[in-house]
């Protein structure tokens, strides 16, 4: 990832939640037009694993 992209992400992280949502929605609108290659099963499994680990962490933080 380039230094510029990293700086954009740092700036994004400093935004209030409402502005983060607005920016994220705009980025998603723009991504609709990208031609992405199909995901491999391994990619889906890794993403699912990361998601479940994060959800477990959030759940344990709230207990």
KEKE-802448 format. One record per residue: residue number from 1; chain; x, y, z of N, C-alpha, C, O in turn. Coordinates in Angstrom, 2 decimals, padded with zeros to 5 digits, always signed. Layout:
 seq mol      nx      ny      nz     cax     cay     caz      cx      cy      cz      ox      oy      oz
 NUM   A       X       Y       Z       X       Y       Z       X       Y       Z       X       Y       Z
...
***
This chain:
 seq mol      nx      ny      nz     cax     cay     caz      cx      cy      cz      ox      oy      oz
   1   A +000.85 -001.17 +000.00 +000.00 +000.00 +000.00 +000.90 +001.23 +000.00 +001.91 +001.27 +000.70
   2   A +000.53 +002.20 -000.76 +001.35 +003.41 -000.87 +001.20 +004.27 +000.38 +000.26 +004.11 +001.16
   3   A +002.15 +005.19 +000.55 +002.09 +006.11 +001.68 +000.83 +006.97 +001.60 +000.22 +007.28 +002.63
   4   A +000.45 +007.36 +000.40 -000.76 +008.17 +000.23 -002.00 +007.40 +000.69 -002.85 +007.95 +001.39
   5   A -002.10 +006.13 +000.30 -003.24 +005.31 +000.71 -003.27 +005.14 +002.23 -004.34 +005.19 +002.84
   6   A -002.11 +004.93 +002.83 -002.04 +004.80 +004.28 -002.47 +006.09 +004.98 -003.15 +006.05 +006.00
   7   A -002.08 +007.22 +004.43 -002.47 +008.51 +005.00 -003.98 +008.72 +004.88 -004.61 +009.25 +005.79
   8   A -004.55 +008.30 +003.76 -006.01 +008.41 +003.58 -006.71 +007.59 +004.65 -007.69 +008.05 +005.24
   9   A -006.22 +006.38 +004.91 -006.83 +005.53 +005.93 -006.69 +006.12 +007.33 -007.62 +006.05 +008.14
  10   A -005.54 +006.70 +007.62 -005.35 +007.35 +008.93 -006.31 +008.52 +009.09 -006.89 +008.71 +010.16
  11   A -006.47 +009.29 +008.03 -007.40 +010.42 +008.07 -008.83 +009.92 +008.25 -009.60 +010.50 +009.02
  12   A -009.18 +008.86 +007.55 -010.50 +008.26 +007.67 -010.77 +007.84 +009.11 -011.85 +008.07 +009.64
  13   A -009.77 +007.21 +009.74 -009.93 +006.74 +011.13 -010.17 +007.89 +012.10 -010.76 +007.68 +013.16
  14   A -009.72 +009.07 +011.77 -009.89 +010.23 +012.65 -011.25 +010.91 +012.47 -011.63 +011.77 +013.28
  15   A -011.99 +010.55 +011.44 -013.30 +011.15 +011.20 -014.32 +010.65 +012.22 -014.19 +009.54 +012.74
  16   A -015.34 +011.46 +012.51 -016.45 +010.97 +013.34 -017.16 +009.82 +012.62 -017.11 +009.72 +011.39
  17   A -017.83 +008.97 +013.39 -018.50 +007.81 +012.82 -019.44 +008.17 +011.67 -019.48 +007.47 +010.66
  18   A -020.19 +009.25 +011.82 -021.16 +009.62 +010.78 -020.45 +009.95 +009.46 -020.94 +009.61 +008.39
  19   A -019.31 +010.63 +009.54 -018.56 +010.95 +008.32 -017.87 +009.72 +007.75 -017.75 +009.59 +006.53
  20   A -017.41 +008.82 +008.62 -016.83 +007.58 +008.13 -017.86 +006.81 +007.31 -017.54 +006.25 +006.26
  21   A -019.09 +006.78 +007.79 -020.15 +006.09 +007.07 -020.40 +006.73 +005.71 -020.54 +006.03 +004.71
  22   A -020.45 +008.06 +005.67 -020.66 +008.75 +004.40 -019.54 +008.45 +003.40 -019.80 +008.18 +002.23
  23   A -018.29 +008.50 +003.87 -017.14 +008.23 +003.00 -017.17 +006.78 +002.53 -016.94 +006.51 +001.35
  24   A -017.44 +005.86 +003.45 -017.48 +004.44 +003.08 -018.55 +004.18 +002.03 -018.32 +003.44 +001.08
  25   A -019.72 +004.78 +002.20 -020.79 +004.59 +001.22 -020.40 +005.13 -000.15 -020.71 +004.52 -001.18
  26   A -019.73 +006.27 -000.17 -019.30 +006.84 -001.45 -018.25 +005.95 -002.11 -018.28 +005.76 -003.33
  27   A -017.33 +005.41 -001.33 -016.32 +004.50 -001.89 -017.00 +003.24 -002.45 -016.65 +002.77 -003.53
  28   A -017.97 +002.71 -001.71 -018.68 +001.52 -002.20 -019.43 +001.82 -003.50 -019.46 +000.99 -004.41
  29   A -020.04 +003.00 -003.59 -020.73 +003.37 -004.84 -019.76 +003.36 -006.02 -020.11 +002.94 -007.12
  30   A -018.54 +003.84 -005.78 -017.55 +003.89 -006.85 -017.00 +002.51 -007.19 -016.64 +002.25 -008.34
  31   A -016.94 +001.62 -006.20 -016.40 +000.28 -006.42 -017.33 -000.61 -007.24 -016.90 -001.61 -007.83
  32   A -018.61 -000.25 -007.28 -019.58 -001.04 -008.04 -019.14 -001.18 -009.49 -019.45 -002.18 -010.14
  33   A -018.44 -000.20 -010.00 -018.06 -000.19 -011.41 -016.73 -000.91 -011.68 -016.33 -001.01 -012.84
  34   A -016.04 -001.39 -010.65 -014.78 -002.10 -010.84 -015.05 -003.52 -011.34 -016.06 -004.12 -010.99
  35   A -014.13 -004.03 -012.13 -014.24 -005.39 -012.63 -013.34 -006.29 -011.78 -012.16 -006.48 -012.09
  36   A -013.91 -006.84 -010.71 -013.15 -007.68 -009.81 -013.13 -009.12 -010.30 -014.12 -009.60 -010.84
  37   A -011.99 -009.80 -010.11 -011.97 -011.24 -010.44 -012.80 -012.00 -009.41 -012.98 -011.52 -008.28
  38   A -013.32 -013.16 -009.77 -014.12 -013.92 -008.81 -013.27 -014.34 -007.61 -012.07 -014.59 -007.74
  39   A -013.90 -014.39 -006.44 -013.21 -014.82 -005.24 -013.01 -016.33 -005.23 -013.89 -017.09 -005.65
  40   A -011.87 -016.74 -004.76 -011.58 -018.17 -004.60 -012.16 -018.62 -003.26 -012.35 -017.81 -002.35
  41   A -012.43 -019.92 -003.13 -012.96 -020.44 -001.88 -012.04 -020.12 -000.71 -012.51 -019.80 +000.38
  42   A -010.73 -020.21 -000.92 -009.76 -019.93 +000.14 -009.90 -018.49 +000.63 -009.82 -018.22 +001.83
  43   A -010.11 -017.56 -000.30 -010.29 -016.15 +000.08 -011.54 -015.99 +000.95 -011.52 -015.27 +001.95
  44   A -012.62 -016.65 +000.56 -013.86 -016.56 +001.32 -013.70 -017.13 +002.72 -014.20 -016.56 +003.69
  45   A -013.00 -018.26 +002.83 -012.78 -018.89 +004.14 -011.95 -017.98 +005.03 -012.27 -017.80 +006.20
  46   A -010.88 -017.40 +004.49 -010.03 -016.51 +005.28 -010.79 -015.28 +005.74 -010.66 -014.86 +006.89
  47   A -011.59 -014.71 +004.85 -012.39 -013.53 +005.22 -013.43 -013.88 +006.28 -013.65 -013.11 +007.22
  48   A -014.06 -015.02 +006.14 -015.05 -015.45 +007.12 -014.38 -015.68 +008.47 -014.93 -015.30 +009.51
  49   A -013.21 -016.29 +008.47 -012.50 -016.54 +009.72 -012.15 -015.22 +010.41 -012.34 -015.08 +011.62
  50   A -011.64 -014.25 +009.66 -011.31 -012.95 +010.24 -012.55 -012.28 +010.81 -012.50 -011.69 +011.89
  51   A -013.64 -012.36 +010.09 -014.89 -011.75 +010.54 -015.38 -012.39 +011.83 -015.75 -011.68 +012.77
  52   A -015.38 -013.71 +011.90 -015.84 -014.39 +013.11 -014.92 -014.11 +014.29 -015.40 -013.95 +015.42
  53   A -013.62 -014.05 +014.06 -012.69 -013.73 +015.15 -012.95 -012.32 +015.68 -012.91 -012.09 +016.89
  54   A -013.20 -011.39 +014.79 -013.49 -010.02 +015.21 -014.80 -009.96 +015.97 -014.90 -009.26 +016.98
  55   A -015.82 -010.68 +015.50 -017.10 -010.69 +016.21 -016.95 -011.31 +017.59 -017.54 -010.81 +018.56
  56   A -016.18 -012.39 +017.71 -015.92 -013.00 +019.02 -015.23 -012.02 +019.95 -015.58 -011.93 +021.13
  57   A -014.26 -011.28 +019.43 -013.54 -010.29 +020.23 -014.49 -009.21 +020.73 -014.47 -008.84 +021.90
  58   A -015.33 -008.70 +019.82 -016.28 -007.65 +020.20 -017.27 -008.17 +021.24 -017.63 -007.46 +022.18
  59   A -017.70 -009.41 +021.07 -018.64 -009.99 +022.02 -018.00 -010.15 +023.40 -018.65 -009.86 +024.41
  60   A -016.77 -010.59 +023.45 -016.09 -010.75 +024.74 -015.79 -009.39 +025.38 -015.76 -009.28 +026.60
  61   A -015.56 -008.36 +024.56 -015.33 -007.02 +025.10 -016.58 -006.44 +025.77 -016.48 -005.63 +026.68
  62   A -017.74 -006.86 +025.30 -019.00 -006.33 +025.84 -019.50 -007.09 +027.07 -020.48 -006.69 +027.70
  63   A -018.84 -008.18 +027.40 -019.29 -008.99 +028.54 -018.69 -008.51 +029.83 -018.97 -009.08 +030.89
***
